[in-house]
Amino acid sequence: MFARGFVTMDSDWVARILGHAELRGMGHGQRPEDANLGLGWLYYALARVERPAHAVCIGSWRGFVPIVLAQALRDNGEGGRVTFIDPSLADDFWIDPERTRAWFAGFGLDNVEHHRLTTQQYIETAEHRSSTPVSLLFVDGYHTAEQARFDHEAFSSRLTEDAVVLFHDSIRSKNSTIYGEDHPYVHTVHLYIDELQRRADLQVIDFALDSGVTIVRRRARAIEGDDRRGQAPGASRPSSNRDTK
């Protein structure tokens, strides 16, 4: 039973999201006719099951992923928060901090912290240097193999041992003019995914719905015991009370 005042995802909340045309696109397989969040259900479920205290989302057109993740962390009831990194280079949607806060507040969310920076800029900030470990990383920024690798590696030292990393637009090449007809480019994230699939220490799972998403995490046998859940690499291990999950 939920505590008094506890807010959870319900059909009205889903309808509010899908009522925004710009939250129904961008390759997540949403369908308003049957109140279907598409891959959003997967993002929500992972955040509910993994229960990260800190999730990071790099890039989002209108905030579909940070909204879904933030709602999941809110529903967990453990004070989880989402760091959202997007420099607003495609247009000016994320430029004004008050408008950004109001946008997320319109969905009942106050646990999204937006940084209008590229990943390259963000990792030079005090916020990054002092940030808590990251248990869920969603990479959805500039969709080249090189940038996907940079985004992933930029947070590698912050990822917990059993962190979940998701890459969007990761299935195939695709021509994009999101930055203008005079700045076309090709999505090549799948080439970086091919590299990760060759690593014996990783599990890599593709979901080919719409633009696709790939989930990456360390294989269980690559983790030094099961008692380091939620700790950053290098953290000391308790001597007893092992989690036998």
Order of alpha helices (4+ residues) and beta strands (2+ residues): alpha-alpha-beta-alpha-beta-alpha-beta-alpha-alpha-beta-alpha-beta-beta-beta-alpha-beta-beta
